[in-house]
């Protein structure tokens, strides 16, 4: 059985952020989102539940020495 998680972005905040990133950062964002979709237990390095926010998670992306959340 294949596992797949649904990733939903709130309003246009993500798209606005994504479109302003370089090609290599966009590629890393897409790689990380796919990891989150298909991996049952995602390492906290990439995916962290926000305390006090039911069903809300922070997605963490590292490209070189640059971190984006």
DRENDO-1510 file (C-alpha; in Angstrom, 1 decimal, always signed):
<recs>
REC; n; res; u; v; w
REC; 1; UNK; +0.0; +0.0; +0.0 .
REC; 2; UNK; +1.4; +3.4; -1.0 .
REC; 3; UNK; +1.3; +6.2; +1.6 .
REC; 4; UNK; +0.6; +9.7; +0.5 .
REC; 5; UNK; +0.0; +12.8; +2.6 .
REC; 6; UNK; -1.9; +15.9; +1.3 .
REC; 7; UNK; +0.1; +19.1; +1.5 .
REC; 8; UNK; -2.1; +22.3; +1.5 .
REC; 9; UNK; -0.8; +25.8; +1.4 .
REC; 10; UNK; -2.7; +28.6; +3.1 .
REC; 11; UNK; -4.0; +31.3; +0.7 .
REC; 12; UNK; -1.2; +32.7; -1.6 .
REC; 13; UNK; +1.5; +33.0; +1.0 .
REC; 14; UNK; +3.4; +30.0; -0.2 .
REC; 15; UNK; +3.1; +30.8; -3.9 .
REC; 16; UNK; +4.3; +34.4; -3.3 .
REC; 17; UNK; +7.3; +33.1; -1.4 .
REC; 18; UNK; +8.0; +30.3; -3.9 .
REC; 19; UNK; +7.9; +32.5; -7.0 .
REC; 20; UNK; +10.5; +34.8; -5.5 .
REC; 21; UNK; +13.1; +32.0; -5.0 .
REC; 22; UNK; +15.9; +31.0; -7.4 .
REC; 23; UNK; +15.6; +27.9; -9.5 .
REC; 24; UNK; +17.8; +25.8; -7.2 .
REC; 25; UNK; +15.7; +26.8; -4.1 .
REC; 26; UNK; +12.5; +26.0; -5.9 .
REC; 27; UNK; +13.9; +22.6; -6.8 .
REC; 28; UNK; +14.8; +22.0; -3.2 .
REC; 29; UNK; +11.3; +23.1; -2.1 .
REC; 30; UNK; +9.7; +20.7; -4.5 .
REC; 31; UNK; +12.0; +17.8; -3.4 .
REC; 32; UNK; +11.1; +18.5; +0.3 .
REC; 33; UNK; +7.4; +18.7; -0.4 .
REC; 34; UNK; +7.5; +15.4; -2.3 .
REC; 35; UNK; +9.4; +13.8; +0.7 .
REC; 36; UNK; +6.7; +15.0; +3.0 .
REC; 37; UNK; +3.9; +13.7; +0.7 .
REC; 38; UNK; +5.3; +10.1; +0.5 .
REC; 39; UNK; +7.3; +9.5; +3.7 .
REC; 40; UNK; +5.3; +8.2; +6.6 .
REC; 41; UNK; +7.7; +9.5; +9.3 .
REC; 42; UNK; +9.3; +12.7; +8.1 .
REC; 43; UNK; +12.4; +13.8; +10.0 .
REC; 44; UNK; +11.8; +16.9; +12.1 .
REC; 45; UNK; +14.7; +18.5; +10.2 .
REC; 46; UNK; +12.1; +18.9; +7.4 .
REC; 47; UNK; +8.7; +18.9; +9.0 .
REC; 48; UNK; +7.8; +20.2; +12.5 .
REC; 49; UNK; +4.4; +20.4; +14.2 .
REC; 50; UNK; +3.6; +23.9; +15.4 .
REC; 51; UNK; +2.8; +23.8; +19.1 .
REC; 52; UNK; -0.8; +24.8; +19.9 .
REC; 53; UNK; -1.9; +24.7; +16.3 .
REC; 54; UNK; -3.9; +21.6; +15.4 .
REC; 55; UNK; -2.9; +20.1; +12.1 .
REC; 56; UNK; -0.4; +23.0; +11.3 .
REC; 57; UNK; +3.2; +22.2; +10.4 .
REC; 58; UNK; +6.3; +24.2; +9.5 .
REC; 59; UNK; +8.2; +22.9; +6.5 .
REC; 60; UNK; +11.9; +23.5; +6.7 .
REC; 61; UNK; +14.1; +23.7; +3.7 .
REC; 62; UNK; +17.9; +24.1; +3.6 .
REC; 63; UNK; +19.9; +25.0; +0.4 .
REC; 64; UNK; +23.6; +25.4; +1.1 .
REC; 65; UNK; +23.9; +27.4; +4.3 .
REC; 66; UNK; +20.5; +29.1; +3.7 .
REC; 67; UNK; +17.5; +28.0; +5.7 .
REC; 68; UNK; +13.9; +28.8; +4.7 .
REC; 69; UNK; +10.7; +28.1; +6.7 .
</recs>
